[in-house]
Amino acid sequence: MTLATMNLHYQAGTSDKVYKVVLTMKDGIYTLTAFWGRRGKSLQSQVKGTYPFHWDAVRAMHNLVASKTGKGYRITERVGV
């Protein structure tokens, strides 16, 4: 079940990138997955971590988003957070 999603966008010069962070829960385990790539293209994905507690997963999600916004990404959509 998807609990939260954050979409980010970065555009500078010829660079037009998207970054998406999704928090899901299955069988009591929370999984944080990131998707990234150029806008309009297929996105790559990677599991960034699994967590036994909701708050640990939310903290990791916020830390990941903070690292991206620190590099110039803007949050474009926030669902469930």
Helices and strands as residue ranges (DSSP letters): E 2-12, E 15-26, E 29-38, E 44-51, H 54-69, E 74-79
